[in-house]
């Protein structure tokens, strides 16, 4: 029995790790997750008429840390334009204590997150989106359709970036223009799937 259970768990983890990344044009999955900052449930309703950014991130990844300041700045700037940001930590806090709700709360407060920092405790939301790494960004329009997915920028070093993927996508959508590059390859640390 234990061997069968181990095999089922192994298959689940393997499935989660290879779940298809949602394509641009796909409907974004709804979710309700706990905000580490205040302990309240936050519901994400894809077709709520608002432009939204869902970003999978975490506490430990050097890439997530490198993009953190930019995401905080973008979250603040674009909130003034009606864009809602949702940061989600899908990493297994049983294996990696740094990903606990307490550590998430501290990080969000220390770095002034202007958006909720949500715990995907069973990694199901990351699996539903097909997120691969931290950070991994999905822009969702008011009809609940994914309009951009991929990286924040094409370099973790601001002085080396040549394409500001997320900002370009948001500016295009706010201006009612087509997004020139609507899918990029997200890069960062692999998600630490719930075991």
Secondary structure, 3 states (H helix, E strand, C coil): CHHHHHHHHHHHHHHHHHCCCCCCCCECCCEEEEECCCCCEEEECCCCCCCEEEEEECCCCHHHHHHHHHHHHHHHHHHCCCCEEEEEECCCCCCCHHHCHHHHHHHHHHCCCCCEEEECCCCHHHHHHCCCEECEEEEECCCCEEEEEECCCCCCCHHHCCCCHHHHHHHHHHCCCCCCCCECCCCCEECCCCC
